[in-house]
Amino acid sequence: MTAAAVRHDYSRAEVLALFALPFNDLLARAHAVHRAHHDANAVQVSTLLSIKTGGCPEDCAYCPQAARYHTGVAATKLMPLAEVLERARAAKAAGATRFCMGAAWRAPKDRDVDKVAEMIAAVKALGMETCATLGMLSQQQADRFKAAGLDYYNHNIDSAPEFYGEIIHTREFQDRLDTLECVRRAGLKTCCGGIVGMGETREQRAGLLQALANLPEHPQSVPINRLVQVTGTPLAGTALLDPFEFVRTIAVARILMPHAMVRLSVGRAEMSDELQALCFFAGANSIFYGDKLLTTGNPDVAHDQALFARLGLRPLPSEAPPDSASVDIVAAA
């Protein structure tokens, strides 16, 4: 089987042509690419913890953590290190190999950087891969988190460039790209995807994937989120995305970015087991474990384990061995 070429020069027309393929032809092509580059029966498992919830000054139309929307999400302070470690140990015991820490900030303040860096080092010492999503970063902040042992930084572009202004007004699309460049320069792996089902057209979904695939380096992890509509946000009441269109989005992402881990992310709690199985066949090979993703629901671990057993899937092992320097930090904490 011939491996797919890695490209960064896709045209919109090429991406739309993939979306337009007959469903079975698209899935067959995506699965062939997936099988050529990945273990078709292994799924990378992550856990996401909100270490600082709510009160965000941004106006992202999908987000219940924006302070300006009345969604019932209360603002909290940064979680203490001991609690983060307790949650990370529980995630590891449940089978997660990557632990992602998210904070509802526009960008971390300097006073918060050292605290988060300490969390990163402590989680790394458990033998887990580390990921963080904290908003926009400066180069100095990205370098600091890399030195602490951060493996991945999540910073989604959210949508196609031409649709971005319909969803967010408090930062520009270029701001997203600038943070991703800082992350790459720091030597961190990028976790970068977007959200579908926000009222965008198929061409705009194609534009999201085109923008991701044409980045200077394909993200190592590509979360594809299906909008969870939260009462109080501007996108509540948006027409639901056709499930088959969601599977097509997964399949096209797999073809365009053959080496990436394509993650079924937010919105999985509303997906049937059958829809998830189609997504795994189409090239999804990463999920979040745990009953909550920041503030939205997620299937419980027992259900995911049962689904894996029914499909003959198994979790991928961690790539992150314990780091002796990080162990010293934990012992001193």
C-alpha positions in Angstrom: 0.0 0.0 0.0 1.4 3.4 -1.0 1.7 5.9 1.7 0.1 9.3 1.2 2.3 12.2 0.2 2.6 15.0 2.8 1.6 18.3 1.2 1.1 21.9 2.4 -0.3 23.3 -0.9 -3.8 22.1 -1.2 -6.3 24.2 -3.1 -9.9 24.7 -1.9 -11.1 23.0 -5.0 -9.0 19.9 -4.2 -10.4 19.7 -0.7 -14.0 20.2 -1.9 -13.5 17.4 -4.5 -12.7 15.0 -1.6 -15.8 16.1 0.3 -17.9 15.4 -2.9 -16.7 11.8 -3.3 -19.4 9.1 -2.9 -19.4 8.3 0.8 -18.1 4.7 0.4 -15.3 5.8 -1.9 -14.3 8.6 0.5 -14.2 6.2 3.5 -12.3 3.6 1.5 -9.7 6.1 0.5 -9.4 7.6 4.0 -9.1 4.2 5.7 -6.4 3.1 3.2 -4.4 6.3 4.2 -5.1 5.6 7.8 -3.9 2.0 7.6 -0.8 3.0 5.7 0.4 5.3 8.5 -1.2 4.1 11.7 -2.3 1.0 13.6 -5.9 0.8 12.5 -7.0 -0.7 15.8 -5.2 1.6 18.2 -6.6 4.8 19.7 -4.6 7.4 21.6 -6.4 8.3 24.8 -6.2 11.7 26.5 -7.9 13.4 29.5 -8.7 17.1 29.6 -8.9 19.0 32.9 -10.0 22.6 33.3 -7.5 24.0 35.7 -9.1 27.5 35.5 -12.8 27.7 34.5 -14.9 30.6 33.3 -14.5 34.4 33.3 -12.8 34.5 29.9 -12.8 38.0 28.3 -13.1 36.6 24.7 -16.4 36.5 22.8 -16.1 33.1 21.0 -19.8 32.5 20.0 -19.6 28.8 20.9 -18.0 29.1 24.4 -19.9 28.8 27.7 -16.8 30.1 29.5 -17.0 33.6 28.0 -17.8 36.1 30.8 -20.2 38.1 28.6 -22.6 35.1 28.1 -25.1 33.9 30.8 -24.5 30.2 30.7 -24.3 29.3 34.4 -20.6 28.6 34.3 -19.0 30.2 37.3 -15.5 31.7 37.2 -12.9 29.9 39.3 -9.4 30.5 40.4 -6.4 28.4 39.2 -6.6 24.9 40.6 -4.0 24.0 43.2 -1.2 21.7 42.2 -2.2 18.8 44.6 -5.6 18.6 43.0 -4.3 18.6 39.5 -1.9 15.8 40.4 -4.8 13.8 42.0 -6.8 14.1 38.8 -3.8 13.2 36.6 -3.2 10.0 38.6 -6.8 9.0 38.3 -6.7 9.6 34.5 -3.6 7.5 34.2 -5.2 4.7 36.3 -8.2 4.8 33.9 -5.9 4.3 30.9 -5.2 7.8 29.7 -1.7 8.4 28.3 -1.9 12.2 27.8 -3.1 14.8 30.3 -4.2 18.1 28.9 -4.7 21.2 31.2 -6.9 24.0 30.0 -7.4 27.5 31.4 -10.0 30.0 30.3 -7.6 32.9 29.6 -7.1 35.1 26.6 -3.4 34.7 27.4 -1.7 33.6 30.6 -0.3 36.3 32.8 3.3 36.1 33.8 2.3 35.4 37.5 0.5 32.2 36.2 3.2 30.9 34.0 5.4 29.4 36.8 2.4 27.8 38.5 1.3 26.1 35.3 4.9 25.1 34.5 5.1 23.4 37.9 1.9 21.5 37.1 3.4 20.4 33.7 6.6 19.1 35.4 4.6 17.2 38.0 2.3 15.5 35.5 5.3 14.7 33.3 6.9 13.0 36.3 3.9 10.5 36.3 5.0 9.2 32.9 2.2 10.9 31.0 2.4 13.1 27.9 1.6 16.6 28.8 -0.6 19.1 26.9 -1.9 22.6 27.7 -4.4 25.0 26.2 -4.0 28.4 27.8 -4.8 30.9 25.1 -2.3 33.0 23.2 1.4 32.6 24.1 4.4 34.8 23.7 7.7 33.2 22.6 9.1 33.5 26.1 6.1 31.7 27.6 6.2 28.9 25.0 9.9 28.4 25.7 9.2 28.3 29.5 6.6 25.6 29.1 8.8 23.6 26.9 11.6 23.7 29.5 9.0 22.5 32.1 8.4 19.4 30.1 5.3 20.3 28.0 4.9 18.0 25.0 1.9 19.4 23.2 0.2 22.8 23.0 -3.4 23.1 21.9 -4.4 26.2 20.0 -7.3 25.7 17.6 -7.8 27.9 14.5 -11.6 27.1 15.0 -12.8 27.7 11.5 -12.0 28.7 7.9 -10.3 32.1 7.8 -13.3 33.7 5.9 -15.8 32.4 8.5 -13.7 33.3 11.6 -15.0 36.8 11.9 -18.6 35.4 12.2 -17.6 33.6 15.4 -15.0 35.6 17.2 -14.3 39.4 17.3 -11.9 39.8 20.2 -8.9 38.4 18.3 -7.9 37.9 14.7 -7.2 34.7 12.8 -3.6 35.8 12.5 -3.3 35.9 16.3 -4.0 32.1 16.2 -1.3 31.6 13.6 1.2 33.7 15.5 0.8 31.6 18.7 1.2 28.4 16.6 4.4 29.8 15.3 5.7 30.5 18.8 4.8 27.0 19.8 6.7 25.4 16.8 9.7 27.6 17.4 9.8 26.4 21.0 10.0 22.8 19.8 6.6 21.8 21.1 4.2 19.6 19.2 1.0 21.3 18.1 -2.5 20.2 18.8 -4.7 22.2 16.4 -8.1 21.7 14.9 -11.4 23.4 14.8 -15.2 23.2 15.3 -17.8 22.1 12.8 -21.6 22.6 13.0 -21.4 26.3 13.7 -23.5 27.2 10.7 -20.7 27.1 8.3 -21.1 25.8 4.7 -19.3 22.8 3.3 -16.9 25.1 1.5 -16.1 26.7 4.8 -15.5 23.2 6.4 -13.2 22.5 3.5 -11.5 25.9 4.2 -10.9 24.9 7.9 -9.1 21.6 6.8 -7.3 23.4 4.0 -5.9 25.9 6.5 -4.8 23.2 8.9 -3.2 21.1 6.1 -1.4 24.1 4.6 0.3 25.1 7.9 4.1 25.0 7.7 4.0 21.8 9.7 0.9 19.5 10.0 -0.3 19.5 13.6 0.7 16.3 15.3 -2.8 16.2 16.8 -5.9 17.5 15.0 -9.1 17.7 17.2 -12.3 17.8 15.2 -15.0 19.2 17.5 -18.7 19.0 16.8 -20.5 22.0 18.3 -22.2 21.4 21.6 -24.9 24.0 21.8 -25.0 25.7 25.2 -28.0 27.8 26.2 -26.8 31.4 26.6 -24.2 31.3 23.8 -24.9 33.0 20.4 -24.8 29.6 18.6 -27.5 28.0 20.7 -30.2 26.9 18.3 -27.9 26.5 15.3 -29.1 23.8 12.8 -27.5 20.5 13.6 -24.8 19.2 11.3 -25.6 16.0 9.4 -23.8 13.1 11.0 -22.5 11.8 7.6 -21.1 15.2 6.9 -19.2 15.0 10.2 -17.8 11.6 9.1 -16.8 13.1 5.8 -14.9 15.9 7.7 -13.0 13.2 9.7 -12.2 11.3 6.5 -10.9 14.4 4.6 -8.8 15.4 7.6 -7.2 12.0 7.5 -6.4 12.2 3.8 -4.9 15.7 4.0 -2.9 15.1 7.1 -1.9 11.4 7.0 0.6 11.4 9.9 -1.6 13.4 12.4 -3.6 11.9 15.2 -7.2 12.9 14.3 -9.2 13.3 17.5 -12.9 12.9 18.1 -13.1 15.7 20.6 -16.0 17.9 21.9 -19.4 16.6 21.0 -18.7 12.9 21.4 -21.3 12.5 24.1 -24.0 13.3 21.6 -22.7 10.7 19.1 -24.0 7.2 18.8 -21.6 4.3 19.1 -22.3 3.6 15.4 -21.3 7.1 14.4 -18.1 6.9 16.5 -17.3 3.5 14.8 -17.7 5.1 11.4 -15.3 7.9 12.5 -12.7 5.4 13.7 -12.9 3.7 10.3 -12.6 7.0 8.5 -9.3 7.8 10.3 -10.0 9.1 13.8 -7.5 7.6 16.2 -7.6 9.8 19.3 -10.3 10.6 21.9 -10.7 12.3 25.3 -11.4 10.0 28.3 -13.4 11.3 31.2 -16.9 12.5 32.0 -16.3 16.2 31.2 -14.3 18.3 28.7 -13.7 21.6 30.4 -17.4 22.4 30.9 -19.3 20.1 28.4 -20.2 16.4 28.9 -18.2 13.4 27.6 -18.9 9.7 27.6 -17.9 8.0 30.8 -14.8 5.8 30.9 -16.7 2.6 31.3 -18.8 3.3 28.2 -15.6 4.0 26.2 -14.0 0.8 27.4 -17.0 -1.2 26.5 -17.1 0.4 23.0 -13.4 -0.3 22.5 -14.0 -3.9 23.5 -16.9 -4.2 21.0 -14.8 -2.8 18.2 -11.6 -4.6 19.1 -9.8 -1.3 19.7 -7.0 -0.7 22.2 -5.4 2.4 23.7 -2.0 3.4 22.4 0.8 3.3 24.9 2.3 6.5 26.2 5.3 8.0 24.4 6.4 9.8 27.5 8.6 7.9 30.1 9.0 9.5 33.5 11.6 12.3 33.6 14.0 12.2 36.5 14.4 16.0 36.6 10.6 16.3 36.8 10.5 13.7 39.6 12.8 15.9 41.7 10.4 18.8 41.2 7.4 16.7 42.4 9.4 15.5 45.4 10.1 19.1 46.3 6.5 20.3 45.8 
